[in-house]
Amino acid sequence: MRAGVFLYPWDVVGDDQAAGRIAALGVAQATLASAYHSTRAATPRHPAHRVVTARHSAVYYPPDEARWAGRALRPRAQRWLPGPDPFGTAARALEAAGVEVHSWVILAHNSLLGERNPASTVVNAHGDRYPWALCVARPEVRAYAAELAAEAAVRPGASGTELESCGWYGFDHLHAHDKTGGAALGGTGGYLMSLCFCTECRAGYAAQGADPEELRAAVRAALAGYFAGRPPRTAPGRAGEWAGVVELLGEPAAAAVAAWRARAAAAFMREAVDAVRAVAPAGFRVLLHADPAPHRCGANVGVEPAALLALADGAVVPCTGGPEARAEALGPFAARLRAGAGGTLAANLTIVSGMGGSPGTLAADAAHAAELGATELRLYHAGLATDAELEAVAAALGAPA
């Protein structure tokens, strides 16, 4: 299968050997961050540093000031890499080495914008704001995401894009010095903690027939057991998570929540993809990082596979975690492809052992993903991996020694 790796611009900028090293792995593509959230990243091979701290969400190219003039929600340029266009610098180096580039764009997750614009963020049933999670139901957030998608995706040197958090973002975040692990929320509790009660969402619930205040009270009551250390028992897996939501909220309330959030997420996704299509050249691929369970939120947003494949060119699906997890993640998308829906289904496998990956079993895992219907691979993350892990990748992909 065609394989691609994830990269940050700082993995390539300032390292003359990086692009050639990536090409030597046997991959066809690099998914290169053009708009990314704050992070602290290891750089095991870079000649000038071992750690990069991206202090806030930023774009790695010069944003068009005319496009963003007068907007409260607007991307901020980075200041920790040399030059005005590190994405462009890295993309040119990769292209020269024979590696195709896709841009990697984060949409609904932006802590800097959330801190500066709290009214545009998710607010949970307890009234807590999530500055890292922009509420995708809000018109100003949809407008920002569409503009960012168009600008950050269609960069010189990119032949496609992969849109991450192109839908609901919620409670799970891995925030700096995170201290939220005490309550074992699981998939059901995490969903309830991710439900938004901003003015836009309260109106949306009401339009679906649910009283917003009664719904908020029901969510708070459902979460009480988790925070008391007595979480309700729910079946494992995506179906079990949603069954738990229905049991805790009741069928009518759960249905109203699902309908509103699906409507808002679909509008957000459609506007972002349409914005990219409007400015992209022919043949430019648009893929979304996604999960086939519509209730899930985060980097891999929950979607109906049929709706995604009708809009975008395909999905990038998380597949780390063993055969059952891969089957559950890939199966619904693969079924749509078998039914005649065209598109790419990329299995995303972690290759960094310290992040739960298993580079030593990559060949077997990739073969299993192909059996399940995956048409491509994505490997997370070539810039973070050790030399030994990259050697395992090259061996699995059959790169010449």
Phi, psi and chi 1 to 4 in degrees:
 res  aa     phi    psi   chi1   chi2   chi3   chi4
   1 MET       -  150.7  -75.3 -167.9  -67.2      -
   2 ARG   -62.1  133.3  172.8 -173.2  170.8   91.1
   3 ALA  -123.5  145.6      -      -      -      -
   4 GLY  -134.6  158.5      -      -      -      -
   5 VAL  -122.3  154.0  -65.7      -      -      -
   6 PHE   -88.3  143.3  -68.8   95.9      -      -
   7 LEU  -145.1  152.7  -75.3  173.1      -      -
   8 TYR  -101.0  154.0  -58.1  128.0      -      -
   9 PRO   -56.0  -36.4  -27.9   36.3      -      -
  10 TRP   -70.1  -12.9   55.1   76.1      -      -
  11 ASP   -70.1  -22.3  -64.5  -38.9      -      -
  12 VAL  -112.4  -43.3  179.7      -      -      -
  13 VAL   -62.7  125.7  174.0      -      -      -
  14 GLY    87.6   -1.1      -      -      -      -
  15 ASP  -124.4  100.2 -176.3   -8.0      -      -
  16 ASP   -65.9  -17.2  -66.3  -21.2      -      -
  17 GLN   -94.0  -10.9  -55.1  -58.5  -48.0      -
  18 ALA   -64.1  -48.3      -      -      -      -
  19 ALA   -62.8  -43.0      -      -      -      -
  20 GLY   -63.8  -37.2      -      -      -      -
  21 ARG   -64.1  -39.8 -170.2  163.9   52.5 -119.3
  22 ILE   -66.0  -45.3  -65.1  -59.6      -      -
  23 ALA   -59.9  -36.7      -      -      -      -
  24 ALA   -68.6  -14.1      -      -      -      -
  25 LEU   -69.3  -20.9  -64.7  174.6      -      -
  26 GLY    95.3   15.0      -      -      -      -
  27 VAL   -89.5  154.5  -59.8      -      -      -
  28 ALA   -95.8  -20.4      -      -      -      -
  29 GLN  -143.7  151.1  176.4 -164.7  -45.5      -
  30 ALA  -123.5  130.6      -      -      -      -
  31 THR   -95.0  106.9  -57.9      -      -      -
  32 LEU  -108.2  127.2  179.2   67.1      -      -
  33 ALA   -65.3  125.0      -      -      -      -
  34 SER  -111.5  -28.9   63.5      -      -      -
  35 ALA  -138.3  115.1      -      -      -      -
  36 TYR  -140.4  155.1 -157.2   73.5      -      -
  37 HIS   -79.9  171.6   54.4   70.4      -      -
  38 SER   -63.4  146.2   58.0      -      -      -
  39 THR  -164.7  162.4 -168.8      -      -      -
  40 ARG  -120.3  121.6 -177.2  178.0   65.4  137.2
  41 ALA  -127.2  138.5      -      -      -      -
  42 ALA   -77.2  148.1      -      -      -      -
  43 THR  -132.2   82.3   56.5      -      -      -
  44 PRO   -62.0  -22.9  -22.1   33.5      -      -
  45 ARG  -118.0   -2.6  -74.7  161.2  -63.5  -78.2
  46 HIS   -67.8  136.1 -159.3  -78.4      -      -
  47 PRO   -70.5  -14.9   23.8  -33.4      -      -
  48 ALA  -112.2  -14.9      -      -      -      -
  49 HIS  -160.2  164.4   49.0   70.9      -      -
  50 ARG  -118.8  -13.2  -76.8  -66.0  172.6  -92.1
  51 VAL  -141.4  137.3  175.3      -      -      -
  52 VAL  -119.7  130.8  168.2      -      -      -
  53 THR  -110.0  107.5  -57.9      -      -      -
  54 ALA   -87.4  103.6      -      -      -      -
  55 ARG   -70.8  -22.7  -63.8 -177.8  -67.0  -82.3
  56 HIS  -153.4  166.2   57.3   74.2      -      -
  57 SER   -58.4  138.7  -60.7      -      -      -
  58 ALA  -157.1  162.7      -      -      -      -
  59 VAL  -104.6  148.5  -65.8      -      -      -
  60 TYR  -108.3   38.9  -69.4   86.4      -      -
  61 TYR  -154.4  166.3   58.1   85.7      -      -
  62 PRO   -77.7  111.9   21.5  -28.4      -      -
  63 PRO   -66.6  149.8   23.2  -31.5      -      -
  64 ASP   -77.6  108.3 -179.2   -3.2      -      -
  65 GLU   -61.6  -35.2  -69.0  -58.4  -41.3      -
  66 ALA   -65.1  -36.3      -      -      -      -
  67 ARG   -63.3  -35.8  178.3 -168.7  -68.7  -91.5
  68 TRP  -104.5    1.0  -61.4  103.1      -      -
  69 ALA   -57.8  130.6      -      -      -      -
  70 GLY    79.8    2.5      -      -      -      -
  71 ARG   -95.8  132.3  -66.9  172.9  176.9  -97.7
  72 ALA   -70.9  -40.7      -      -      -      -
  73 LEU   -90.9  107.7  -64.2  178.5      -      -
  74 ARG  -152.2  149.1   54.9  169.8  -63.2  166.5
  75 PRO   -72.2  154.4   27.6  -34.8      -      -
  76 ARG  -112.5  140.2  -56.7  -67.2  168.3  173.8
  77 ALA   -75.3  152.0      -      -      -      -
  78 GLN   -79.7  161.3   62.2   85.3   33.2      -
  79 ARG  -132.5    8.4  -64.9  -72.1 -175.9  -92.2
  80 TRP  -106.5   -2.1   38.4   88.8      -      -
  81 LEU  -119.0  148.4  -68.5 -178.6      -      -
  82 PRO   -71.6  149.2   26.2  -34.5      -      -
  83 GLY    86.1  156.7      -      -      -      -
  84 PRO   -80.2  -16.5   30.0  -35.2      -      -
  85 ASP  -138.4   66.9 -171.7   13.7      -      -
  86 PRO   -62.6  -31.0   15.8  -27.2      -      -
  87 PHE   -60.3  -48.1  175.7   90.5      -      -
  88 GLY   -61.8  -41.1      -      -      -      -
  89 THR   -61.2  -46.3  -60.1      -      -      -
  90 ALA   -67.8  -40.5      -      -      -      -
  91 ALA   -62.9  -41.0      -      -      -      -
  92 ARG   -64.7  -40.0  -72.4 -171.2  -66.8  -86.9
  93 ALA   -64.8  -42.7      -      -      -      -
  94 LEU   -65.6  -43.1  -70.0  162.6      -      -
  95 GLU   -61.0  -41.1 -174.6  178.2   25.3      -
  96 ALA   -64.0  -27.7      -      -      -      -
  97 ALA   -87.1    0.7      -      -      -      -
  98 GLY    89.4   18.5      -      -      -      -
  99 VAL  -107.3  121.9  179.4      -      -      -
 100 GLU   -70.0  146.0 -177.3 -179.8  -46.5      -
 101 VAL  -115.7  131.4  172.0      -      -      -
 102 HIS  -110.5  140.2  -84.2 -162.4      -      -
 103 SER   -76.8  152.3   56.5      -      -      -
 104 TRP  -123.3  114.2 -178.2   10.5      -      -
 105 VAL  -123.6  123.4 -178.1      -      -      -
 106 ILE   -95.4  130.2  -47.0  -61.0      -      -
 107 LEU  -109.5  -63.2  -67.7  177.6      -      -
 108 ALA   -89.0   -0.1      -      -      -      -
 109 HIS  -113.0  107.3  171.7   30.1      -      -
 110 ASN  -156.5   98.8 -168.6  -47.8      -      -
 111 SER   -66.8  -35.8  -60.3      -      -      -
 112 LEU   -64.5  -48.3  178.8   65.2      -      -
 113 LEU   -65.7  -36.9  -70.2 -170.3      -      -
 114 GLY   -64.9  -39.5      -      -      -      -
 115 GLU   -64.0  -39.5  -71.4  -77.4    0.9      -
 116 ARG   -83.3  -18.7  -65.8 -178.9  175.8 -180.0
 117 ASN  -135.2   67.4  -57.0  -86.2      -      -
 118 PRO   -60.5  -29.7   18.8  -31.6      -      -
 119 ALA   -65.9  -15.0      -      -      -      -
 120 SER   -95.4    7.9  -63.7      -      -      -
 121 THR  -107.1  166.2   61.3      -      -      -
 122 VAL   -66.9  135.5  169.1      -      -      -
 123 VAL  -124.0  125.0   54.6      -      -      -
 124 ASN   -81.3 -179.0   69.9   19.4      -      -
 125 ALA   -64.5  -19.1      -      -      -      -
 126 HIS   -92.7   -1.3  -66.9  -89.3      -      -
 127 GLY    90.7    7.1      -      -      -      -
 128 ASP   -83.7  132.6  -52.8  -49.8      -      -
 129 ARG   -84.9  144.5  -70.9  -81.8  178.8 -175.4
 130 TYR  -109.3   94.0  -65.4  164.8      -      -
 131 PRO   -63.5  -18.8   20.1  -31.4      -      -
 132 TRP   -82.7  -11.1   58.4   85.3      -      -
 133 ALA  -121.5  105.0      -      -      -      -
 134 LEU   -72.9  139.2  -59.9  176.0      -      -
 135 CYS   -80.9  114.8  174.4      -      -      -
 136 VAL   -75.3   -6.2  -57.4      -      -      -
 137 ALA   -81.3  -15.6      -      -      -      -
 138 ARG   -83.1  135.1  -58.5 -169.8   64.4   83.4
 139 PRO   -57.6  -39.6  -23.4   32.3      -      -
 140 GLU   -68.8  -29.1   75.5  -84.3   14.1      -
 141 VAL   -72.9  -42.7  173.1      -      -      -
 142 ARG   -61.0  -42.2  -66.9 -157.6  -50.9  -87.5
 143 ALA   -63.9  -43.4      -      -      -      -
 144 TYR   -61.2  -46.4  154.8   77.5      -      -
 145 ALA   -65.4  -38.6      -      -      -      -
 146 ALA   -64.4  -43.4      -      -      -      -
 147 GLU   -64.7  -43.2  -68.7  -71.6  -13.0      -
 148 LEU   -65.0  -42.6  178.8   65.2      -      -
 149 ALA   -57.8  -45.0      -      -      -      -
 150 ALA   -65.0  -43.7      -      -      -      -
 151 GLU   -74.9  -44.6 -177.6 -177.7   71.2      -
 152 ALA   -81.0  -24.4      -      -      -      -
 153 ALA   -80.4  -48.1      -      -      -      -
 154 VAL   -93.3   74.7 -171.3      -      -      -
 155 ARG   -99.6  152.1  -54.7  -55.0  -50.6  165.5
 156 PRO   -55.1  130.7  -26.9   35.6      -      -
 157 GLY    96.2  -11.4      -      -      -      -
 158 ALA   -97.1  133.7      -      -      -      -
 159 SER  -104.6    2.2   61.3      -      -      -
 160 GLY  -173.3  177.7      -      -      -      -
 161 THR  -142.1  156.4 -168.7      -      -      -
 162 GLU  -127.4  116.0  -63.7 -179.0   13.2      -
 163 LEU   -95.2  121.0  -55.0  179.4      -      -
 164 GLU  -106.1  152.2 -176.4  179.2  -46.5      -
 165 SER    49.8   44.6   64.3      -      -      -
 166 CYS   -90.7   61.0 -171.7      -      -      -
 167 GLY   164.1 -155.4      -      -      -      -
 168 TRP   -66.6  129.9  -73.4  104.1      -      -
 169 TYR  -109.7  151.9 -147.6   85.6      -      -
 170 GLY  -144.3 -138.0      -      -      -      -
 171 PHE   -69.3  -47.0  177.9   67.5      -      -
 172 ASP   -65.3  131.5  -72.4  -25.6      -      -
 173 HIS  -149.2  -32.3  172.9   53.6      -      -
 174 LEU    59.4   54.8  -63.0  178.9      -      -
 175 HIS   -68.2  161.6 -159.3  -80.5      -      -
 176 ALA   -55.9  130.8      -      -      -      -
 177 HIS    50.1   50.2  -61.9  -79.6      -      -
 178 ASP   -66.2  135.3 -158.5  -82.3      -      -
 179 LYS  -131.0   39.8  -56.5  -67.0 -177.9 -178.7
 180 THR  -106.6    7.2   60.1      -      -      -
 181 GLY   -80.2   -3.9      -      -      -      -
 182 GLY   -66.4  -36.8      -      -      -      -
 183 ALA   -93.5  116.4      -      -      -      -
 184 ALA   -79.6   90.9      -      -      -      -
 185 LEU   -80.1  -32.9  -65.2  172.1      -      -
 186 GLY    63.4 -171.2      -      -      -      -
 187 GLY   -67.3  -39.1      -      -      -      -
 188 THR   -70.7  -51.2  -63.8      -      -      -
 189 GLY   -64.4  -37.3      -      -      -      -
 190 GLY   -63.1  -37.0      -      -      -      -
 191 TYR   -64.8  -45.6  176.4   81.2      -      -
 192 LEU   -63.0  -36.9  -64.9  174.4      -      -
 193 MET   -73.3  -11.0  -83.1  -68.1  -73.5      -
 194 SER   -98.1  -10.1  -62.6      -      -      -
 195 LEU   -65.7  134.0  -64.8 -177.0      -      -
 196 CYS   -95.5  140.6 -175.1      -      -      -
 197 PHE  -126.8   36.1  -72.6   87.1      -      -
 198 CYS   -69.8  173.3   73.0      -      -      -
 199 THR   -59.5  -38.7   53.9      -      -      -
 200 GLU   -65.4  -43.1 -164.1   75.4   22.5      -
 201 CYS   -74.0  -35.8  -73.5      -      -      -
 202 ARG   -60.8  -42.0  -70.5 -159.7  -57.9  -90.8
 203 ALA   -64.3  -37.0      -      -      -      -
 204 GLY   -65.2  -42.9      -      -      -      -
 205 TYR   -62.1  -42.2  -60.8  142.9      -      -
 206 ALA   -61.6  -39.3      -      -      -      -
 207 ALA   -65.6  -22.2      -      -      -      -
 208 GLN   -92.9    6.1  -63.1  -63.6  -33.8      -
 209 GLY    93.3    9.1      -      -      -      -
 210 ALA  -106.5  132.1      -      -      -      -
 211 ASP   -70.8  121.1 -179.1  -81.2      -      -
 212 PRO   -61.2  -39.4  -21.6   31.9      -      -
 213 GLU   -71.8  -38.7  -68.8  -51.1  -47.2      -
 214 GLU   -64.0  -38.3  -69.1 -179.7    4.1      -
 215 LEU   -65.7  -43.8  178.1   60.5      -      -
 216 ARG   -61.1  -41.9  175.2  152.6   52.4 -178.3
 217 ALA   -63.1  -38.9      -      -      -      -
 218 ALA   -66.4  -39.2      -      -      -      -
 219 VAL   -65.9  -43.1  171.6      -      -      -
 220 ARG   -63.3  -40.8  -67.8  173.1   67.0  161.1
 221 ALA   -65.2  -39.7      -      -      -      -
 222 ALA   -65.6  -34.4      -      -      -      -
 223 LEU   -78.1  -17.7  -74.3  166.0      -      -
 224 ALA   -58.3  -39.2      -      -      -      -
 225 GLY   -64.2  -37.1      -      -      -      -
 226 TYR   -62.4  -45.6  -70.9   95.6      -      -
 227 PHE   -76.5  -16.5  -70.3  108.3      -      -
 228 ALA   -85.3   -4.8      -      -      -      -
 229 GLY    84.4   15.8      -      -      -      -
 230 ARG  -127.6   66.8  -65.2 -176.0  -67.9  -85.9
 231 PRO   -67.7  147.1   27.0  -35.2      -      -
 232 PRO   -66.6  152.6   24.1  -32.8      -      -
 233 ARG   -81.7  128.5  -67.5 -175.9  178.1 -179.6
 234 THR  -130.6  151.4   57.2      -      -      -
 235 ALA   -69.6  151.0      -      -      -      -
 236 PRO   -71.7  164.0   26.7  -34.1      -      -
 237 GLY    87.1  174.2      -      -      -      -
 238 ARG   -63.6  -43.6  -68.8  162.8  172.1   83.1
 239 ALA   -64.7  -39.3      -      -      -      -
 240 GLY   -65.8  -37.0      -      -      -      -
 241 GLU   -59.7  -47.8  -67.4  170.1    2.7      -
 242 TRP   -70.2  -36.1 -176.9 -112.5      -      -
 243 ALA   -59.7  -36.4      -      -      -      -
 244 GLY   -65.2  -39.5      -      -      -      -
 245 VAL   -61.4  -46.1  172.2      -      -      -
 246 VAL   -62.2  -41.6  172.7      -      -      -
 247 GLU   -64.7  -39.6 -179.5  178.2  -12.4      -
 248 LEU   -79.0  -35.2  -70.7  169.2      -      -
 249 LEU   -98.4  -21.6  -64.1 -174.9      -      -
 250 GLY    91.9  150.2      -      -      -      -
 251 GLU   -59.3  -47.3  178.7   64.1   44.4      -
 252 PRO   -62.1  -44.8  -23.3   35.2      -      -
 253 ALA   -67.1  -42.8      -      -      -      -
 254 ALA   -62.2  -40.2      -      -      -      -
 255 ALA   -66.1  -39.7      -      -      -      -
 256 ALA   -64.8  -43.4      -      -      -      -
 257 VAL   -61.5  -47.7  165.9      -      -      -
 258 ALA   -61.9  -40.8      -      -      -      -
 259 ALA   -65.9  -43.7      -      -      -      -
 260 TRP   -65.8  -45.5  163.7 -114.5      -      -
 261 ARG   -68.1  -35.6  -73.9  171.9   66.4   85.8
 262 ALA   -64.8  -41.4      -      -      -      -
 263 ARG   -63.7  -46.0  177.0 -179.9  174.9 -179.2
 264 ALA   -65.1  -43.6      -      -      -      -
 265 ALA   -65.7  -38.4      -      -      -      -
 266 ALA   -64.6  -40.9      -      -      -      -
 267 ALA   -64.5  -42.5      -      -      -      -
 268 PHE   -61.1  -48.4 -176.0   89.8      -      -
 269 MET   -63.5  -45.5 -179.9  173.0   67.4      -
 270 ARG   -62.4  -44.5 -177.8  179.6   61.9 -106.1
 271 GLU   -66.4  -37.7  -68.7  174.6   23.7      -
 272 ALA   -66.6  -47.1      -      -      -      -
 273 VAL   -66.7  -41.7  172.6      -      -      -
 274 ASP   -61.1  -37.2  -74.9  -10.0      -      -
 275 ALA   -64.5  -39.1      -      -      -      -
 276 VAL   -66.9  -47.1  175.7      -      -      -
 277 ARG   -57.2  -35.8  -61.0  -81.9 -163.3 -145.4
 278 ALA   -64.7  -25.2      -      -      -      -
 279 VAL  -117.8   -6.0  -63.4      -      -      -
 280 ALA   -83.3  148.7      -      -      -      -
 281 PRO   -73.8  166.7   27.9  -34.4      -      -
 282 ALA   -58.4  139.8      -      -      -      -
 283 GLY    86.2   -3.8      -      -      -      -
 284 PHE   -71.5  122.7 -169.7   89.7      -      -
 285 ARG   -88.5  137.5  -69.3 -154.3  -63.1  166.3
 286 VAL  -120.3  112.1 -178.8      -      -      -
 287 LEU  -116.3  150.9  -52.8 -179.5      -      -
 288 LEU  -119.8  136.7  -89.5   59.3      -      -
 289 HIS   -74.9  124.5  -70.6 -140.5      -      -
 290 ALA  -150.8  163.1      -      -      -      -
 291 ASP  -129.2  139.2 -173.0  -72.6      -      -
 292 PRO   -77.3    0.5   29.3  -36.3      -      -
 293 ALA   -97.6  111.4      -      -      -      -
 294 PRO   -58.6  -23.6  -26.1   35.6      -      -
 295 HIS   -78.9  -13.7   69.1  -84.6      -      -
 296 ARG   -77.9  150.7  -73.0 -164.1  165.4  179.6
 297 CYS  -140.0  162.6   50.4      -      -      -
 298 GLY   131.6 -154.0      -      -      -      -
 299 ALA   -61.4  -42.6      -      -      -      -
 300 ASN   -99.5   94.1  -57.8  -64.5      -      -
 301 VAL   -72.4  146.6  -63.2      -      -      -
 302 GLY   -71.9  132.1      -      -      -      -
 303 VAL  -143.9  161.7  -63.9      -      -      -
 304 GLU   -82.9  118.9  -70.7  -73.6   -3.8      -
 305 PRO   -52.5  -39.2  -30.6   38.0      -      -
 306 ALA   -62.6  -40.7      -      -      -      -
 307 ALA   -66.7  -41.9      -      -      -      -
 308 LEU   -64.1  -46.4 -176.5  149.7      -      -
 309 LEU   -70.5  -20.4  -67.7  171.8      -      -
 310 ALA   -77.7  -18.8      -      -      -      -
 311 LEU  -106.5  -48.5 -178.6   65.8      -      -
 312 ALA  -103.4  176.6      -      -      -      -
 313 ASP   -86.2   -4.1  -65.5  -52.6      -      -
 314 GLY   157.6 -176.6      -      -      -      -
 315 ALA  -128.7  148.1      -      -      -      -
 316 VAL  -109.7  118.5 -179.8      -      -      -
 317 VAL  -118.6  132.8 -178.4      -      -      -
 318 PRO   -66.7  127.2   25.1  -33.4      -      -
 319 CYS  -130.9   13.9  -71.4      -      -      -
 320 THR   -81.8  140.3  -61.0      -      -      -
 321 GLY   129.2    4.1      -      -      -      -
 322 GLY   108.4  170.8      -      -      -      -
 323 PRO   -59.2  -42.5  -25.1   34.8      -      -
 324 GLU   -66.0  -41.4  -70.1 -175.9    4.2      -
 325 ALA   -63.9  -39.9      -      -      -      -
 326 ARG   -63.8  -44.3  -85.6 -166.7  -64.6  -81.5
 327 ALA   -62.8  -41.2      -      -      -      -
 328 GLU   -67.5  -35.0 -168.3  178.8   20.1      -
 329 ALA   -78.3  -42.4      -      -      -      -
 330 LEU   -84.8  -30.9  -69.2  169.2      -      -
 331 GLY   -52.4  -52.3      -      -      -      -
 332 PRO   -63.3  -35.9  -25.7   36.8      -      -
 333 PHE   -69.9  -43.3  -73.2  102.6      -      -
 334 ALA   -61.7  -36.4      -      -      -      -
 335 ALA   -61.9  -39.2      -      -      -      -
 336 ARG   -66.9  -39.2  -65.9  -58.1  -53.4  172.7
 337 LEU   -64.2  -40.8  -65.4 -177.8      -      -
 338 ARG   -66.0  -28.1  -71.9 -166.3  -63.1  -89.4
 339 ALA   -79.6   -0.5      -      -      -      -
 340 GLY   113.4   -4.8      -      -      -      -
 341 ALA   -73.0  126.1      -      -      -      -
 342 GLY   -77.5  164.2      -      -      -      -
 343 GLY   139.1  173.1      -      -      -      -
 344 THR   -96.9  138.4  -65.2      -      -      -
 345 LEU  -125.4  102.0  178.8   55.0      -      -
 346 ALA   -99.7  124.3      -      -      -      -
 347 ALA   -86.4  120.5      -      -      -      -
 348 ASN   -94.6  112.9 -172.2    0.4      -      -
 349 LEU  -116.2  130.9  -66.4  166.0      -      -
 350 THR   -77.2  133.1  -58.1      -      -      -
 351 ILE  -112.5    3.0   57.4  169.8      -      -
 352 VAL   -97.8  114.1 -178.6      -      -      -
 353 SER   -58.7  -40.1  -58.0      -      -      -
 354 GLY   -67.8  -11.9      -      -      -      -
 355 MET  -108.2   19.2  -59.3  177.3   74.7      -
 356 GLY    92.6    5.5      -      -      -      -
 357 GLY   -83.0  168.3      -      -      -      -
 358 SER  -138.5   76.0 -179.7      -      -      -
 359 PRO   -61.5  -27.8   20.7  -32.5      -      -
 360 GLY   -67.5  -21.7      -      -      -      -
 361 THR  -107.6   16.8   63.1      -      -      -
 362 LEU   -58.9  -43.6  176.9   57.9      -      -
 363 ALA   -60.0  -45.7      -      -      -      -
 364 ALA   -67.6  -40.9      -      -      -      -
 365 ASP   -65.5  -39.6  -65.7  -16.2      -      -
 366 ALA   -66.7  -40.5      -      -      -      -
 367 ALA   -63.1  -39.8      -      -      -      -
 368 HIS   -66.0  -41.2 -177.9 -124.9      -      -
 369 ALA   -60.8  -40.0      -      -      -      -
 370 ALA   -64.5  -40.2      -      -      -      -
 371 GLU   -60.6  -33.4  -68.7  172.9    5.8      -
 372 LEU   -80.9   -8.7  -66.3  168.4      -      -
 373 GLY   118.7   -0.9      -      -      -      -
 374 ALA   -65.2  140.5      -      -      -      -
 375 THR  -105.7  -16.4   61.6      -      -      -
 376 GLU  -145.6  168.8  -64.1 -172.2    8.7      -
 377 LEU  -119.4  146.8  -68.3  177.3      -      -
 378 ARG  -125.3  134.8  -65.3  -66.9 -179.3  -86.0
 379 LEU  -117.1  122.0  -53.7  178.3      -      -
 380 TYR  -110.3  109.0 -169.7   94.2      -      -
 381 HIS  -153.3  128.6  175.5  -61.9      -      -
 382 ALA   -66.8  -28.0      -      -      -      -
 383 GLY   -75.2  -27.4      -      -      -      -
 384 LEU   -90.2  -19.5  -57.8  172.8      -      -
 385 ALA   -71.6  152.2      -      -      -      -
 386 THR   -78.8  169.2   64.5      -      -      -
 387 ASP   -57.8  -43.8  -69.0   -9.6      -      -
 388 ALA   -63.4  -38.5      -      -      -      -
 389 GLU   -67.5  -37.9  -72.0  162.3  -15.2      -
 390 LEU   -68.5  -34.8  -68.7 -174.9      -      -
 391 GLU   -62.3  -38.7  -70.7  169.3    5.6      -
 392 ALA   -65.8  -37.7      -      -      -      -
 393 VAL   -63.7  -47.7  168.0      -      -      -
 394 ALA   -59.0  -41.6      -      -      -      -
 395 ALA   -64.1  -42.1      -      -      -      -
 396 ALA   -66.7  -34.5      -      -      -      -
 397 LEU   -87.3   -1.6  -63.3 -179.2      -      -
 398 GLY    75.1   25.2      -      -      -      -
 399 ALA   -66.7  145.4      -      -      -      -
 400 PRO   -63.8  142.5   20.3  -30.4      -      -
 401 ALA   -67.1      -      -      -      -      -
